[in-house]
Amino acid sequence: MFTQKSYLAKKVGAHFYEIKGPNAPKWYIVDAQNQVVGRVSSMIAKVITGKHKVTYTPNVDTGDFVVVINAEKVVFTRTKLDKKIYRDYSGYISGLKERTAREMLQDKPEEVIRRAVWGMTNKSSLARHQMKKLKVFAGAEHEHKAQNPQELPLAALRRSVMKMEPKSAAKKEAKKAAPRIAAAKALAAKTAAAKN
């Protein structure tokens, strides 16, 4: 037997979401510095669509506002920085513009996050309305301090996203060399013990 939710989100007037009350949208902030684009975007898409809430309703905007800072410092995995292509087509002959992810990060870093999040929403008028809740800024400063954005709730966080730090080449080499160093130390200890 199916049970009905005790609360159903409502559209209020021209808005797709409730303006006041306990279910009014909240404001959250995400620092995208050293975050992988796809991972942080999937987390943001979950928040702006409202899937992190128990009051999630597919046909109503139950999502929250998200302010993303440091969009210019996001990270692409492997060779995507040079191989990922962003295409814009005007519809006219020779109206195709292609840019790599590296060029997009230099010219429009906000657009990288925005396009990634848009790719993770269902393409509808509701999704276009939800995308207006995403505020992306290239640097560390943003213009929504009056809304007092908070850190993301635990329901929206992925364990692999917010605690991840980029590995430098030195750390990778040290990790690779650790077994060899341990083996060399063990061999030196054996030879020292054999001499005594």
ZANU-859303 format. One record per residue (C-alpha): residue number from 0; residue in one letter; x, y, z. Coordinates in steps of 0.02 Angstrom, whole numbers. Example, Ala and Ser with C-alpha at 12.3 -4.5 7.8 and 13.67 -1.06 7.14 Angstrom:
<pts>
PT   i aa   east  north     up
PT   0  A    615   -225    390
PT   1  S    684    -53    357
</pts>
This chain:
<pts>
PT   i aa   east  north     up
PT   0  M      0      0      0
PT   1  F     69    169    -48
PT   2  T     69    306     82
PT   3  Q     50    486     33
PT   4  K    177    615     87
PT   5  S    119    718    234
PT   6  Y    174    875    143
PT   7  L    161    920    -41
PT   8  A    253   1070   -108
PT   9  K    144   1206   -182
PT  10  K    164   1335   -317
PT  11  V    129   1510   -253
PT  12  G     61   1630   -382
PT  13  A    184   1663   -521
PT  14  H    323   1579   -422
PT  15  F    369   1397   -442
PT  16  Y    412   1388   -257
PT  17  E    346   1442    -88
PT  18  I    407   1616    -43
PT  19  K    381   1613    146
PT  20  G    370   1484    281
PT  21  P    474   1334    334
PT  22  N    484   1268    156
PT  23  A    545   1429     77
PT  24  P    710   1407    -17
PT  25  K    870   1429     81
PT  26  W   1036   1498     19
PT  27  Y   1193   1390     14
PT  28  I   1372   1426    -38
PT  29  V   1494   1309   -124
PT  30  D   1680   1341   -144
PT  31  A   1729   1259   -309
PT  32  Q   1916   1282   -283
PT  33  N   2010   1120   -326
PT  34  Q   1845   1027   -353
PT  35  V   1815    913   -502
PT  36  V   1686    995   -616
PT  37  G   1569    847   -636
PT  38  R   1568    797   -454
PT  39  V   1533    969   -385
PT  40  S   1403   1001   -522
PT  41  S   1305    844   -481
PT  42  M   1298    901   -300
PT  43  I   1238   1075   -352
PT  44  A   1107   1002   -470
PT  45  K   1037    898   -327
PT  46  V   1018   1054   -219
PT  47  I    939   1170   -348
PT  48  T    813   1037   -399
PT  49  G    772    999   -217
PT  50  K    815    814   -218
PT  51  H    907    831    -53
PT  52  K    743    870     38
PT  53  V    607    753     98
PT  54  T    480    875     23
PT  55  Y    545    846   -154
PT  56  T    406    854   -282
PT  57  P    452    826   -466
PT  58  N    331    955   -538
PT  59  V    367   1094   -411
PT  60  D    526   1191   -380
PT  61  T    574   1135   -205
PT  62  G    759   1175   -228
PT  63  D    870   1300   -141
PT  64  F    981   1440   -202
PT  65  V   1164   1398   -227
PT  66  V   1307   1524   -237
PT  67  V   1465   1453   -315
PT  68  I   1629   1545   -288
PT  69  N   1803   1516   -362
PT  70  A   1732   1444   -523
PT  71  E   1894   1486   -612
PT  72  K   1989   1363   -501
PT  73  V   1890   1205   -541
PT  74  V   1984   1049   -598
PT  75  F   1957    934   -745
PT  76  T   2014    753   -732
PT  77  R   2138    672   -850
PT  78  T   2153    759  -1020
PT  79  K   1980    841  -1021
PT  80  L   2056   1013  -1003
PT  81  D   2119   1003  -1183
PT  82  K   2005    870  -1258
PT  83  K   1833    924  -1196
PT  84  I   1749   1034  -1326
PT  85  Y   1610   1160  -1292
PT  86  R   1507   1190  -1448
PT  87  D   1391   1336  -1487
PT  88  Y   1294   1336  -1650
PT  89  S   1200   1488  -1713
PT  90  G   1102   1389  -1843
PT  91  Y   1183   1479  -1989
PT  92  I   1311   1409  -2109
PT  93  S   1484   1416  -2030
PT  94  G   1402   1470  -1867
PT  95  L   1484   1333  -1762
PT  96  K   1601   1394  -1625
PT  97  E   1709   1268  -1534
PT  98  R   1811   1300  -1378
PT  99  T   1911   1184  -1268
PT 100  A   1885   1176  -1081
PT 101  R   2048   1271  -1056
PT 102  E   1986   1414  -1165
PT 103  M   1818   1416  -1076
PT 104  L   1903   1427   -906
PT 105  Q   2003   1576   -966
PT 106  D   1859   1667  -1051
PT 107  K   1701   1617   -955
PT 108  P   1737   1511   -801
PT 109  E   1558   1534   -738
PT 110  E   1490   1454   -896
PT 111  V   1586   1292   -864
PT 112  I   1492   1261   -702
PT 113  R   1326   1323   -772
PT 114  R   1334   1206   -922
PT 115  A   1384   1058   -816
PT 116  V   1237   1085   -697
PT 117  W   1116   1114   -842
PT 118  G   1170    946   -914
PT 119  M   1116    863   -751
PT 120  T    939    934   -748
PT 121  N    789    875   -846
PT 122  K    766    994   -991
PT 123  S    600   1080   -957
PT 124  S    527   1249   -913
PT 125  L    541   1200   -730
PT 126  A    727   1161   -751
PT 127  R    755   1329   -836
PT 128  H    671   1411   -686
PT 129  Q    778   1310   -565
PT 130  M    937   1362   -656
PT 131  K    898   1542   -605
PT 132  K    935   1486   -426
PT 133  L   1116   1452   -473
PT 134  K   1231   1602   -447
PT 135  V   1409   1571   -509
PT 136  F   1558   1687   -479
PT 137  A   1734   1670   -548
PT 138  G   1822   1737   -394
PT 139  A   1803   1724   -206
PT 140  E   1688   1876   -192
PT 141  H   1501   1867   -221
PT 142  E   1357   1989   -211
PT 143  H   1238   1886   -105
PT 144  K   1307   1919     69
PT 145  A   1140   1993    122
PT 146  Q   1059   1822     99
PT 147  N   1185   1747    221
PT 148  P   1221   1585    125
PT 149  Q   1264   1434    232
PT 150  E   1370   1279    199
PT 151  L   1283   1140    104
PT 152  P   1179   1018    207
PT 153  L   1246    843    237
PT 154  A   1105    768    133
PT 155  A   1175    854    -21
PT 156  L   1359    820      8
PT 157  R   1454    680    -76
PT 158  R   1593    608     29
PT 159  S   1714    615   -117
PT 160  V   1685    797   -160
PT 161  M   1710    922    -20
PT 162  K   1855    833     68
PT 163  M   1956    800    -89
PT 164  E   2123    885   -114
PT 165  P   2218    883   -277
PT 166  K   2368    769   -274
PT 167  S   2528    851   -326
PT 168  A   2657    760   -431
PT 169  A   2772    750   -279
PT 170  K   2639    660   -176
PT 171  K   2607    538   -317
PT 172  E   2792    500   -335
PT 173  A   2811    478   -147
PT 174  K   2665    357   -145
PT 175  K   2740    256   -287
PT 176  A   2912    254   -207
PT 177  A   2850    206    -32
PT 178  P   2855     16    -59
PT 179  R   3029     26   -136
PT 180  I   3092    131     10
PT 181  A   3016     11    136
PT 182  A   3096   -138     46
PT 183  A   3265    -50     44
PT 184  K   3252    -13    231
PT 185  A   3207   -194    269
PT 186  L   3356   -256    166
PT 187  A   3473   -135    255
PT 188  A   3409   -196    424
PT 189  K   3436   -378    373
PT 190  T   3615   -345    315
PT 191  A   3652   -248    476
PT 192  A   3583   -392    580
PT 193  A   3684   -520    480
PT 194  K   3847   -424    511
PT 195  N   3818   -420    699
</pts>
